[in-house]
Amino acid sequence: MRRYVIKRILTSLVVLFGISIVIFALINMQPGNPYSHMMSPSTPPEVVRAKLEQIGYYDPIYKKYFKWISRALRFDLGYSIKYADPVTTVIGYRLKNTLILMSFSLLLSSVLGITLGVIAAYRKNSYVDDLITVISFIGVSIPSFFFSLLLIKKFSYDMNIFPSSGMYDVRNSYVGFARIADIVRHLILPSIVLTLLQATSFIRYTRSSMIEIVNKEYIKCAMAKGMSFKEAVVKHGLKNALISIITVFCLQIPALFSGALMTETVFVWPGIGRLGYEAVQNRDYPLIMGILMITAVLILLSNLLADILYAVVDKRVELE
């Protein structure tokens, strides 16, 4: 097991190194000077050039990369052009907000999606199965921004139940439990959007895996030993469907992280998705590279987690 995990970690590090090269090259090959809006139009050109030479703007791209990667290995991703703060500080502040939204949505979508997927497989070709299938198709088809606007219109403006934007009420300085309750109220609508969109994947994969498994011989053998069909499906079938469920679960982590951009923008949630949108708008290259690298690390960690869980669930994976 240890050898298997070390091999996967080394592979992930090599992939991350390649991703860093691609990200740095694509960002730094963009036309224009991202620092131009930071300088007064009346600044003499020779002063501007001297300052850009001082920060290494005119260095060859390979030299810029080695400077950047050497700092990145020390967790120094440079300074944000827009915020004039270290990129790690800016990302760290927004990252915890996205993690709150992600963890809440991932928990709800996984529990809801796996439960409905098992029910759909258990009640195959019934009206319950048809209804769950329709719900999953709606979740796949509806654009997140459109669904977000519908919820805002209904629950914020028409019924005035939940706030339409932000993470907390800026008009009141809540503390303690009242502040937590305020954040939860702001969390509900964006979580509903992400939960519906992500639960559809759990429903479809769980249903297809369970339908394939319920026809296996060991299910029939368990029923022959006295188990009901429901007990055999839950105790034996669901365990053998874990490979597919683990795959979907681990893929949903980076999907939520990157897919929260539209949801965070619509609901003005101060997370990493909205921060990326602002960074692109302001051509904040250090911040863009930092966000992309954090996203790449999260994707690789999710894949690594999936590989480890595969080996835990099925020992044959470790031997391949």
KASUL-V39889 format. One record per run of one state. SS is the DSSP state (H for helix, E for strand, C for the rest). FROM is the first residue (numbers start at 1). TO is the last residue. If there is no record, write none. Layout:
# KASUL-V39889
<<SS;FROM;TO> <SS;FROM;TO>>
This chain:
# KASUL-V39889
<<C;1;1> <H;2;28> <C;29;35> <H;36;38> <C;39;44> <H;45;54> <C;55;60> <H;61;72> <C;73;78> <E;79;79> <C;80;85> <E;86;86> <H;87;122> <C;123;126> <H;127;141> <C;142;143> <H;144;158> <C;159;176> <H;177;213> <C;214;216> <H;217;224> <C;225;228> <H;229;240> <C;241;241> <H;242;266> <C;267;271> <H;272;281> <C;282;284> <H;285;313> <C;314;314> <H;315;319> <C;320;320>>
